[in-house]
Amino acid sequence: MASPSPTAGPATGATSQPVVSPAPESTPAPGKPSPAPGPASSIPNLRDRIPKLEPRRRRQPEPSNPQPVPETPPLPPLPDLSSVKFQTPSRRILTPKDHTLFLASPTYTLVVSFIFHLSESVADKPISSVSPSSITPTVQAVLDILNEIEELCRSTPPDDSSGSRFGNKTFRTFIDKVKSRTPHFLSLLNLPSPDAAPELSTYLHHSFGNPSRIDYGSGHELNFFLFLLCLHLLSLLPTSTFPSLVLIVFPKYLSLMRLIQLTYYLEPAGSHGVWGLDDYQFLPFLFGSSQLLSHKYITPRSIHQALTLEQFAAEYLYLNQVAFVNSTKTVQGLRWHSPMLDDISSAKSWAKIEGGMRKMFVNEVLGKLPVMQHFLFGGLIPATEEMGSLAEQQPELTEEELENGKLEIFDDSEGKRHVHQQAVGWGDCCGIKVPSSLAAAEEMRKRGMGGGGLRRIPFD
């Protein structure tokens, strides 16, 4: 019989384990698991392999904004009307140099002071805080003027035959009606000097948009407050009337402008699209944030709450404007149609927002040449003598070209004088017509396409 194999067990079935010598310690091949830990003496020293933990450093404070919040300059004394040279207001900011002169002029300080004093007069005040008994005859006359202009708008329906979402040309007919009624409007104000009529009428006409371009923007909104500023300088609107101007007159003006925008599809003037604060208005956000400065439970994030907007829009301009913007968009959600308003809502306080609105008014309205080239100067709101010194070198322009402010005069690096005709368009739109978002929403409503409410973004 053959002997058993060396690997086979004994015939009796007993088992025995082969003696295995310990393998020398070696580094495992890449990709293979490390062997189980052996005795303490074989554990590698990991002290140099694990990164050393360091205590967390305190976060450094963010650098402060280099531009402080603009302060409110004191209101200058009222002018002596016998020394005022009344004239039809005209443009005097033709070049960057003219704009620089304006920013250093007393008129710049006057405008900033007037707007900021209006804002401060309504700090922590809802609209209902103004008693009807406090409305002066001049304030009531301004309200009557706005009511009559509203009737002119309603009696001048747009031409819907084209179905265009761009500006409706009937708007020009409406402006002509306003101009024809202006002598009557001014008679309601009991002006102390009839020579002031051309100045007041010009600012009033420019408060409702541009008939050539059929557009409207923050520059036209500013013209309405220049109209009020002239009445203040004529001693017809003392500082005691400022709360009623912001909380009674301005809401009426906003209501009228919304009607005009929806009726004639006014295009945004100098709009930055969805990256702007609002296609048309600015001052509701400045005055509205001042109203909410110390509110106990309406926070900046409250603008995302539909119930808060519904309950308090009638009391606070900021909420009212957000609610109106929401109602005119074809998609749902501020972050989609108004991302700048959405970003601002993350601010910690209304004081932060109010300070930002002051900076924006100084930088984005008064500080922008495309806006201020349409600013009008007269006797009550004068320009400096140096401003517009190149006006005598203008070529003959048509009335429409003058209205569009297309002239650009400048010297190149070689000292050669250039006179260029800029592209048609308000502000920095580069002449491209911008359809109104109001027009889009209104056309959908007219065609029965808006019954289902706002569209939600699929991935919202």
C-alpha positions as CSV (number, residue, x, y, z in Angstrom):
1,M,0.0,0.0,0.0
2,A,1.3,3.4,-0.9
3,S,2.3,5.7,1.9
4,P,-0.1,8.7,2.5
5,S,0.5,12.0,0.9
6,P,2.4,14.6,3.0
7,T,-0.6,16.8,2.9
8,A,-3.0,14.2,3.9
9,G,-4.1,13.6,7.5
10,P,-3.4,10.4,9.4
11,A,-5.6,7.5,8.8
12,T,-7.1,7.7,12.2
13,G,-8.8,11.1,11.2
14,A,-6.9,13.2,13.9
15,T,-6.0,16.7,12.7
16,S,-2.8,18.5,13.2
17,Q,-1.9,22.1,12.3
18,P,1.3,22.8,10.4
19,V,3.8,25.0,12.2
20,V,4.0,28.4,10.4
21,S,6.9,30.7,11.0
22,P,6.0,34.4,11.5
23,A,6.5,36.4,8.4
24,P,8.8,39.4,8.6
25,E,7.1,42.8,9.0
26,S,6.7,44.5,5.6
27,T,4.7,47.3,4.0
28,P,1.6,46.0,2.3
29,A,1.4,46.4,-1.5
30,P,-0.6,49.3,-2.8
31,G,-4.3,48.6,-2.9
32,K,-4.2,45.8,-0.3
33,P,-5.6,46.2,3.2
34,S,-3.1,46.7,6.0
35,P,-2.7,43.6,8.3
36,A,-4.4,43.5,11.7
37,P,-2.5,45.4,14.4
38,G,0.0,43.3,16.2
39,P,1.7,43.9,19.5
40,A,2.0,47.5,20.7
41,S,5.6,47.5,19.6
42,S,4.6,47.0,16.0
43,I,2.1,50.0,15.9
44,P,3.6,52.7,13.6
45,N,4.0,56.2,15.0
46,L,1.2,58.2,13.5
47,R,2.1,61.4,15.3
48,D,3.8,62.8,12.3
49,R,1.1,61.6,9.8
50,I,-2.0,63.2,11.4
51,P,-2.3,67.0,10.9
52,K,-1.9,68.9,14.1
53,L,-5.1,70.5,15.3
54,E,-5.0,74.2,15.9
55,P,-7.5,76.3,17.8
56,R,-10.1,78.0,15.6
57,R,-9.3,81.6,14.9
58,R,-11.8,84.3,15.4
59,R,-13.3,85.6,12.1
60,Q,-11.9,88.9,11.2
61,P,-14.5,91.7,11.0
62,E,-15.6,92.5,7.5
63,P,-14.1,95.7,6.2
64,S,-16.5,98.6,6.5
65,N,-18.1,100.1,3.5
66,P,-15.8,102.9,2.3
67,Q,-18.7,105.1,1.4
68,P,-20.7,106.3,4.5
69,V,-24.4,106.8,4.4
70,P,-25.1,110.3,3.0
71,E,-26.3,112.7,5.6
72,T,-29.2,115.1,5.2
73,P,-28.0,118.6,4.4
74,P,-29.9,121.4,6.1
75,L,-32.6,123.0,3.9
76,P,-31.4,126.3,2.5
77,P,-33.4,129.4,3.3
78,L,-36.3,130.2,0.9
79,P,-35.2,132.6,-1.9
80,D,-36.2,136.2,-2.3
81,L,-38.6,135.9,-5.2
82,S,-37.9,139.5,-6.4
83,S,-34.3,138.3,-7.2
84,V,-35.3,135.1,-9.0
85,K,-34.9,135.2,-12.8
86,F,-37.8,132.9,-13.8
87,Q,-37.3,131.1,-17.1
88,T,-38.5,128.0,-18.9
89,P,-36.3,125.1,-17.5
90,S,-33.8,123.7,-19.9
91,R,-31.0,121.1,-20.0
92,R,-27.5,122.4,-19.0
93,I,-25.7,119.0,-18.3
94,L,-24.2,118.2,-21.7
95,T,-20.8,116.8,-20.8
96,P,-19.2,114.9,-18.0
97,K,-17.6,118.2,-16.9
98,D,-21.1,119.8,-16.6
99,H,-22.1,116.8,-14.5
100,T,-19.1,117.3,-12.2
101,L,-20.0,121.0,-11.8
102,F,-23.6,120.0,-10.9
103,L,-22.4,117.5,-8.2
104,A,-20.5,120.4,-6.5
105,S,-23.3,123.0,-6.9
106,P,-25.8,124.4,-4.4
107,T,-28.6,123.0,-6.5
108,Y,-27.3,119.4,-5.9
109,T,-27.3,120.1,-2.2
110,L,-30.8,121.6,-2.5
111,V,-32.2,118.5,-4.2
112,V,-30.6,116.0,-1.8
113,S,-31.7,118.0,1.2
114,F,-35.3,118.2,0.0
115,I,-35.6,114.5,-0.8
116,F,-33.9,113.4,2.4
117,H,-36.0,115.7,4.6
118,L,-39.1,114.3,3.0
119,S,-37.8,110.8,3.8
120,E,-37.0,111.7,7.4
121,S,-40.4,113.3,7.9
122,V,-42.1,109.9,7.6
123,A,-39.8,107.9,9.7
124,D,-41.8,105.2,11.5
125,K,-45.1,106.7,10.3
126,P,-47.8,104.7,8.4
127,I,-49.9,106.4,5.8
128,S,-52.9,106.5,8.2
129,S,-50.9,108.7,10.6
130,V,-51.6,111.7,8.4
131,S,-54.9,113.3,9.5
132,P,-57.1,114.6,6.7
133,S,-57.6,117.8,8.7
134,S,-53.8,118.5,8.3
135,I,-54.0,118.8,4.6
136,T,-53.3,122.4,3.5
137,P,-55.1,124.1,0.6
138,T,-51.9,123.8,-1.6
139,V,-51.7,120.1,-0.9
140,Q,-55.3,119.6,-1.7
141,A,-54.8,121.6,-4.9
142,V,-52.0,119.2,-6.0
143,L,-54.3,116.3,-5.2
144,D,-57.0,117.9,-7.3
145,I,-54.6,118.3,-10.2
146,L,-53.6,114.6,-10.1
147,N,-57.3,113.6,-10.0
148,E,-58.0,115.7,-13.1
149,I,-55.1,114.2,-14.9
150,E,-56.4,110.8,-14.0
151,E,-59.7,111.7,-15.6
152,L,-57.8,112.8,-18.8
153,C,-56.1,109.4,-18.9
154,R,-59.3,107.5,-18.5
155,S,-61.0,109.6,-21.2
156,T,-58.1,108.9,-23.7
157,P,-58.1,105.2,-24.2
158,P,-55.2,103.6,-26.1
159,D,-55.3,102.4,-29.7
160,D,-55.3,98.6,-29.3
161,S,-55.4,97.9,-33.0
162,S,-51.6,97.1,-33.2
163,G,-51.5,94.8,-30.2
164,S,-47.9,95.8,-29.6
165,R,-46.3,95.5,-26.3
166,F,-44.2,98.6,-26.9
167,G,-45.4,102.1,-26.1
168,N,-48.8,103.1,-27.3
169,K,-48.8,106.3,-29.4
170,T,-52.0,107.5,-27.9
171,F,-49.8,108.5,-24.9
172,R,-48.8,111.6,-26.9
173,T,-52.4,112.6,-27.2
174,F,-52.8,112.3,-23.4
175,I,-49.7,114.5,-22.8
176,D,-51.1,117.1,-25.2
177,K,-54.3,117.2,-23.1
178,V,-52.3,117.6,-19.9
179,K,-50.4,120.6,-21.5
180,S,-53.6,122.2,-22.7
181,R,-55.1,122.0,-19.1
182,T,-52.0,123.2,-17.4
183,P,-53.0,126.9,-17.1
184,H,-56.1,125.7,-15.2
185,F,-54.0,123.5,-13.0
186,L,-51.7,126.3,-12.0
187,S,-54.7,128.6,-11.3
188,L,-55.6,126.1,-8.5
189,L,-52.2,126.8,-6.8
190,N,-52.6,130.5,-6.3
191,L,-48.9,131.2,-7.2
192,P,-47.4,134.3,-5.6
193,S,-45.8,135.2,-8.9
194,P,-47.3,134.5,-12.3
195,D,-43.7,134.5,-13.7
196,A,-43.2,131.1,-12.0
197,A,-45.8,129.4,-14.3
198,P,-43.4,128.3,-17.0
199,E,-41.1,126.6,-14.5
200,L,-43.9,124.7,-12.7
201,S,-45.6,123.7,-16.0
202,T,-42.4,122.3,-17.4
203,Y,-41.6,120.1,-14.4
204,L,-45.3,119.0,-14.3
205,H,-45.3,118.0,-18.0
206,H,-42.1,115.9,-17.5
207,S,-43.5,114.1,-14.5
208,F,-45.5,111.6,-16.5
209,G,-43.0,110.3,-19.1
210,N,-41.5,111.2,-22.4
211,P,-44.0,111.5,-25.3
212,S,-41.3,111.0,-28.0
213,R,-39.9,107.8,-26.6
214,I,-43.2,106.8,-24.8
215,D,-41.2,105.8,-21.7
216,Y,-40.9,106.6,-18.0
217,G,-38.3,106.2,-15.3
218,S,-36.7,107.5,-12.1
219,G,-35.8,110.8,-13.9
220,H,-39.4,111.5,-14.6
221,E,-40.3,110.6,-11.0
222,L,-37.7,113.1,-9.9
223,N,-39.3,115.8,-12.1
224,F,-42.5,115.5,-10.1
225,F,-40.6,116.2,-6.9
226,L,-38.9,119.1,-8.6
227,F,-42.4,120.4,-9.2
228,L,-43.1,120.0,-5.4
229,L,-39.7,121.6,-4.7
230,C,-40.7,124.7,-6.7
231,L,-43.9,125.0,-4.6
232,H,-41.8,124.7,-1.5
233,L,-39.4,127.5,-2.7
234,L,-42.5,129.6,-3.4
235,S,-43.5,129.2,0.3
236,L,-46.5,127.2,-0.6
237,L,-45.4,123.9,0.9
238,P,-43.6,124.5,4.2
239,T,-41.8,121.7,6.0
240,S,-44.9,121.0,8.1
241,T,-46.6,119.6,4.9
242,F,-43.7,117.1,4.1
243,P,-45.4,114.1,5.7
244,S,-48.6,114.7,3.7
245,L,-46.5,115.1,0.5
246,V,-45.0,111.7,1.0
247,L,-47.9,109.7,2.5
248,I,-50.9,111.4,0.7
249,V,-49.7,113.1,-2.5
250,F,-47.0,110.6,-3.5
251,P,-49.3,107.5,-3.2
252,K,-51.8,109.4,-5.4
253,Y,-49.1,110.1,-8.0
254,L,-48.0,106.4,-7.9
255,S,-51.5,105.3,-8.5
256,L,-51.8,107.7,-11.4
257,M,-48.5,106.5,-12.9
258,R,-49.5,102.9,-12.6
259,L,-52.7,103.7,-14.5
260,I,-50.7,105.5,-17.2
261,Q,-48.2,102.7,-17.5
262,L,-50.9,100.0,-17.8
263,T,-52.9,102.1,-20.3
264,Y,-50.2,103.2,-22.7
265,Y,-47.5,100.5,-22.0
266,L,-44.8,103.0,-21.2
267,E,-41.4,101.5,-21.7
268,P,-38.8,101.5,-18.9
269,A,-36.5,104.5,-19.3
270,G,-32.9,103.3,-18.9
271,S,-33.9,100.0,-17.4
272,H,-31.3,97.4,-16.4
273,G,-33.9,94.7,-16.8
274,V,-34.4,92.3,-13.9
275,W,-31.1,93.5,-12.4
276,G,-32.5,96.9,-11.5
277,L,-34.4,97.7,-8.4
278,D,-37.6,98.5,-10.3
279,D,-38.4,99.2,-13.9
280,Y,-40.0,102.5,-13.2
281,Q,-39.9,103.9,-9.6
282,F,-37.2,104.4,-7.0
283,L,-38.5,106.8,-4.3
284,P,-41.1,104.4,-2.9
285,F,-38.2,102.2,-1.6
286,L,-36.4,105.2,0.0
287,F,-39.5,106.6,1.6
288,G,-40.9,103.2,2.4
289,S,-37.8,101.9,4.2
290,S,-37.9,105.1,6.3
291,Q,-41.5,104.3,7.3
292,L,-40.4,100.9,8.5
293,L,-37.2,101.9,10.4
294,S,-38.2,100.7,13.8
295,H,-41.2,98.4,13.1
296,K,-41.5,95.7,15.7
297,Y,-42.4,92.7,13.5
298,I,-42.3,93.7,9.8
299,T,-38.8,92.7,8.8
300,P,-37.0,93.0,5.4
301,R,-37.8,89.4,4.8
302,S,-41.5,90.1,5.2
303,I,-41.8,91.1,1.6
304,H,-41.8,87.4,0.7
305,Q,-45.0,86.8,2.8
306,A,-48.1,87.3,0.8
307,L,-50.3,87.8,3.9
308,T,-48.0,90.6,5.2
309,L,-48.1,92.4,1.8
310,E,-51.9,92.0,1.6
311,Q,-52.4,93.3,5.2
312,F,-49.9,96.2,5.2
313,A,-49.5,97.4,1.6
314,A,-52.0,100.2,2.1
315,E,-49.9,101.6,5.0
316,Y,-46.3,101.3,3.8
317,L,-44.9,102.4,0.5
318,Y,-42.2,99.8,0.3
319,L,-44.6,96.9,0.7
320,N,-47.1,98.5,-1.6
321,Q,-44.5,98.8,-4.4
322,V,-43.4,95.2,-3.9
323,A,-47.0,94.0,-4.1
324,F,-47.5,96.0,-7.3
325,V,-44.3,94.6,-8.9
326,N,-45.5,91.1,-8.0
327,S,-48.9,91.7,-9.7
328,T,-47.3,92.8,-13.0
329,K,-45.0,89.9,-13.5
330,T,-45.7,86.7,-15.4
331,V,-43.7,84.5,-13.2
332,Q,-43.9,83.9,-9.4
333,G,-41.1,84.8,-7.0
334,L,-39.0,87.9,-6.4
335,R,-35.8,86.0,-6.9
336,W,-36.9,85.3,-10.5
337,H,-38.3,88.6,-11.6
338,S,-36.7,91.1,-9.2
339,P,-33.5,89.5,-7.8
340,M,-32.1,92.8,-6.5
341,L,-35.2,93.3,-4.3
342,D,-34.7,89.6,-3.2
343,D,-31.1,90.3,-2.3
344,I,-32.0,93.4,-0.3
345,S,-34.5,91.5,1.7
346,S,-31.6,89.6,3.4
347,A,-30.5,92.8,5.1
348,K,-30.5,92.7,8.9
349,S,-32.6,95.8,9.5
350,W,-34.6,98.5,7.7
351,A,-31.9,101.0,8.8
352,K,-29.4,99.1,6.6
353,I,-31.8,99.3,3.7
354,E,-32.7,103.0,4.2
355,G,-29.0,103.8,4.2
356,G,-28.5,101.8,1.1
357,M,-31.3,103.6,-0.6
358,R,-29.7,107.0,0.2
359,K,-26.5,105.8,-1.4
360,M,-28.4,104.6,-4.4
361,F,-30.2,107.9,-4.9
362,V,-27.0,109.8,-4.7
363,N,-25.0,107.4,-6.9
364,E,-27.6,105.9,-9.3
365,V,-29.9,108.8,-9.9
366,L,-28.1,112.1,-9.3
367,G,-24.7,110.5,-9.9
368,K,-25.4,109.1,-13.3
369,L,-24.8,111.3,-16.4
370,P,-27.3,109.3,-18.6
371,V,-30.0,110.3,-16.1
372,M,-28.9,113.8,-15.2
373,Q,-28.4,114.9,-18.9
374,H,-32.2,115.2,-18.8
375,F,-32.3,117.3,-15.6
376,L,-33.9,120.7,-16.2
377,F,-32.7,124.0,-14.7
378,G,-34.6,127.2,-14.3
379,G,-34.8,130.2,-12.0
380,L,-35.9,128.4,-8.8
381,I,-33.6,125.4,-9.4
382,P,-30.6,127.1,-11.1
383,A,-27.6,125.9,-12.9
384,T,-24.1,127.3,-12.4
385,E,-22.9,129.8,-15.0
386,E,-20.2,127.3,-16.3
387,M,-22.7,124.5,-16.9
388,G,-23.7,124.1,-20.5
389,S,-21.0,126.5,-21.8
390,L,-20.8,124.3,-24.9
391,A,-24.4,124.8,-25.7
392,E,-23.6,127.7,-28.1
393,Q,-21.6,125.3,-30.2
394,Q,-24.5,122.9,-30.8
395,P,-25.7,122.5,-34.4
396,E,-29.3,123.2,-35.2
397,L,-31.3,120.3,-33.9
398,T,-35.0,119.3,-34.4
399,E,-37.4,119.5,-31.5
400,E,-37.4,115.7,-31.2
401,E,-33.6,115.6,-31.2
402,L,-33.5,118.2,-28.4
403,E,-36.2,116.3,-26.5
404,N,-34.2,113.1,-26.8
405,G,-31.0,114.7,-25.5
406,K,-29.0,113.0,-28.3
407,L,-26.2,115.6,-28.4
408,E,-22.7,114.7,-27.1
409,I,-19.9,117.3,-27.1
410,F,-16.4,116.3,-26.1
411,D,-12.7,116.8,-26.8
412,D,-10.5,113.9,-27.7
413,S,-6.9,113.3,-26.5
414,E,-5.6,115.6,-29.2
415,G,-7.8,118.5,-28.2
416,K,-10.1,118.2,-31.2
417,R,-13.7,119.1,-30.6
418,H,-16.3,116.4,-31.4
419,V,-20.1,116.9,-31.6
420,H,-21.8,113.5,-31.9
421,Q,-25.4,112.6,-32.1
422,Q,-26.1,109.8,-29.6
423,A,-28.4,106.9,-30.3
424,V,-32.1,107.5,-29.5
425,G,-33.0,106.3,-26.0
426,W,-33.2,107.4,-22.4
427,G,-30.3,106.6,-20.1
428,D,-28.0,103.7,-21.0
429,C,-30.4,101.6,-23.1
430,C,-28.2,102.2,-26.2
431,G,-31.3,103.0,-28.2
432,I,-32.8,99.5,-27.9
433,K,-36.5,99.6,-27.2
434,V,-37.3,97.7,-24.0
435,P,-40.8,96.2,-23.9
436,S,-42.8,96.9,-20.8
437,S,-43.3,94.0,-18.3
438,L,-46.6,95.7,-17.6
439,A,-47.5,95.3,-21.2
440,A,-46.8,91.6,-21.2
441,A,-48.9,91.0,-18.1
442,E,-51.7,93.2,-19.4
443,E,-51.8,91.6,-22.9
444,M,-52.0,88.2,-21.3
445,R,-54.9,89.4,-19.2
446,K,-56.7,90.9,-22.2
447,R,-56.3,87.7,-24.2
448,G,-57.6,85.6,-21.3
449,M,-54.2,83.9,-20.7
450,G,-53.7,85.1,-17.2
451,G,-56.6,83.4,-15.4
452,G,-54.4,80.6,-14.0
453,G,-52.3,83.0,-11.9
454,L,-48.5,83.4,-12.0
455,R,-46.3,80.8,-13.6
456,R,-44.1,79.0,-11.2
457,I,-40.6,78.1,-12.3
458,P,-40.4,74.3,-12.6
459,F,-37.4,73.9,-10.4
460,D,-38.5,76.5,-7.8
